[in-house]
Amino acid sequence: MAAAEKIASGELVRAFAFIGAGGHHAGRDFFGGYCCFNDVAIAIAHLRDTSGVRRFAILDTDAHHGDGTRDIFQNDPDVLHVCICGMNYVSPDGTKVDVPAPRVGRDTDEAYLKIAEVAFSGRIRAFRPDLAIWYFGFDGHQGDYGDMGLSLRCFVGLADLMVRTAKEVSGGKLLTVLGGGSRTDLATMLIPQVIHRLGKD
């Protein structure tokens, strides 16, 4: 919430929330996948109560579906929620979107980035949120528990994509929240690189 508050107040343009456990499997009345509280949903509710920020666009790149976040915002037209996961769904109003991840292959990183560009960036430009949110799950990295064949190149590319898109649609306002990922070696390789890219103008 502190990071979200600083962005809403104009103190920061971008922030990285180094959360100890992911929250996207926690719904209105259930939890799972080690998610007890939905951190992103709590931050959104807090901003709506304390600021003029009302519209949010979330890209979830955790390897698993953000079922808790979807449960909370299913009927909220002011939240665009895009998950790149194993499902394929678009809500009637186009604000809730699940996109199948690419098959593991030689160009998996490039294919994933293309999916993110089409599925999220294309929609967010029309949606025009007050704040963009990236749920940065890295469990899809090669060798982690949600292995989707991705590498550092993909996550750095996603950071660049989110910064670029936020500049276009939300005055640069971007909140990145750490999601799934279990390997310490991957975390220590990926997270500093992603933070570095998020900090570049």
ABEGO torsion letter per residue (X at the ends): XAAAAAAAAGABABBBBBBABBAAABBAABBBGGBABBAAAAAAAAAAAABABABBBBBBABABBBAAAAAAAAABAABBBBBBBABBBBBAAGABBBBBBBBBBAAAAAAAAAAAAAAAAAAAAAAGBABBBBBBBAAABBGBAABAGBBAAAAAAAAAAAAAAAAAAAGGBBBBBBBBEABAAAAAAAAAAAAAAAABX
